[in-house]
Amino acid sequence: MAFSHPLARGAKIWAEKTLDGEDHQVLVVVTTIALGPGVKGFKKRLVEKLSRAAQEYLAASAEATGFVLINRMRDWDAKSS
């Protein structure tokens, strides 16, 4: 079962290695919504809605131990100016 949500533009399970050498699976969710309170257009309820959906997916699938929300890389330059 793959993660899918109207606010997500893509999602993938990525393997990460912690500082103590343990491997973990993390759900990486790519979105176009503003994720930080200091960013123009930030809507807390949308971030909470997407976060809740990711948490529910993790609880149902047990594919990963956590999740992270990120913006598309092409949006990064626009936000830094």
N, C-alpha and C positions, 0 to 999 in steps of 0.2 A: 504494500500500500504506500503510495507516494503522497507527500504533503501537498495539498492544493488549497488555495484560499484566494478570494477576489482581490485582496490587497497585496498578495505575493506575486512577484513576476517570475519567480523560480525558487527552487529549493533542492538541496542535496545533502546527503549525509556525508560528512567529512571525518576522517580519522585525525585525532590530535594526540600528541604525546605530552604529558605533563612534565614538570620539572623533575619529579621523582621517577620518571621513566615509564609510568603507566600509560597504556593506550585507552582512549575514550572515543566514542562516536558522538559527533555533534551535528545537530540539524542546523544548517546555514540557510536562512531565508532572505532572499533578495527582494527588496521593495522599492517603490518610488516615493513613498510617503516620508515626510520629514520626521526624523527620529529623536531629535534633541529639542528641549524647551527653548534654547537660544536660537533656533533656526526658524527663518520666516516660513509660515505655513504649518507650523507644528500643531497637530491636533492630538491631544493626549488620548482621547477616546479611541481613535483609530489605532494608535500604537498598542493600547491595552487590548483591543479587540484581536489584533494579529497575534499578540503575545499569548493571549488566552487560547487561541486556536492552536498555536504551536505546542503549548503545554498539554492540551487535550490530546493532540496527536501523539506526543511522547508517551503519555499515560496509556493510550490504547495500543500503540505499536511496540513499545520497548526496543525500538531500533537504535535509539540514541539516549545519552544520559543528560543532555542539555541542548539549548538552542541559542542562536545569536541572530539578531536582525541586522542587516546591512543594506546600504543603498547601492544602486548600480554604480560601477566605477565611472561611467561617463558622466554621472551627476556630481562627482566629487569636485571637479574643477569649477563648476558653476556655483557651488556653495562656499568655496574658499574666497571668492571675490567680493 
